[in-house]
Amino acid sequence: MTAIIFDCDGVLVDSEIIAMRAGMRALKELGLTYDEDDFIHRHCGTTVAAYLKSIEGDHQSAFGKPLPDGFVEKLMQETKDEMNASLEAVPGVHDVVDSIQHPLAVASSSGLNRLHFKLKKTDLHHRFDPHIYSGDQVKKGKPAPDLFLFSAEQLGVHPEKCIAIEDSVNGVKSALAAGMTVIGFTGGSHCRPSHTKHLLDAGASVVANHMGKLLSTLEDLT
């Protein structure tokens, strides 16, 4: 039996671009400016904790002091507000998910509560429930294999029989470390021309740039 395990942000829901641009705007107010492509490449697929640690390090390097008091809370609230207002599913994903005749799961670095919110807002929750798994539920997040191994265990499917769909280098590395076949996906609004190469270099077997291509690739592999 084959199972299909989807990442959430940037694969099921078009959320990465919202979070990345919210972060860049907030950091610009502190005097930190970034190339958008580089910022996305650095932080796509990381946990919130890793993301915050990274930007804390940037601020420390630039100004010799930590982020201002209240900055993180303000950033998290602004990002949440933007998600509430404008989050949408990746175009075509509902048709793809409904076409798959294999067990499905979500394995996401998002916090569990936010993960459930994103899936419900985009009418995807019932398509995966109860197999919705977060980095909150394992000791080590991506790129460690823990989350994908945990998801496969909950599905009752051997990891080598699982196909993971990922939009980030960390996610590809995580699924590969778990022994899974990985399809890279570059159909999210945050993906740049270099994204395909990054995913292939990380070990993705193939990269799909839209949902139609993803579905045909899954049909070929299963």
Secondary structure, DSSP 8 states (H G I E B T S, - for coil): --EEEE-SBTTTB--HHHHHHHHHHHHHHTT----HHHHHHHHTT--HHHHHHHHHHHHHHHHSS---TTHHHHHHHHHHHHHHHH--B-TTHHHHHHH--S-EEEEESS-HHHHHHHHHHTT-HHHHTT-EEEGGGSSS-TTSSHHHHHHHHHHT--GGGEEEEESSHHHHHHHHHTT-EEEEE--STT--TTHHHHHHHHT-SEEESSHHHHHHHHHHH-
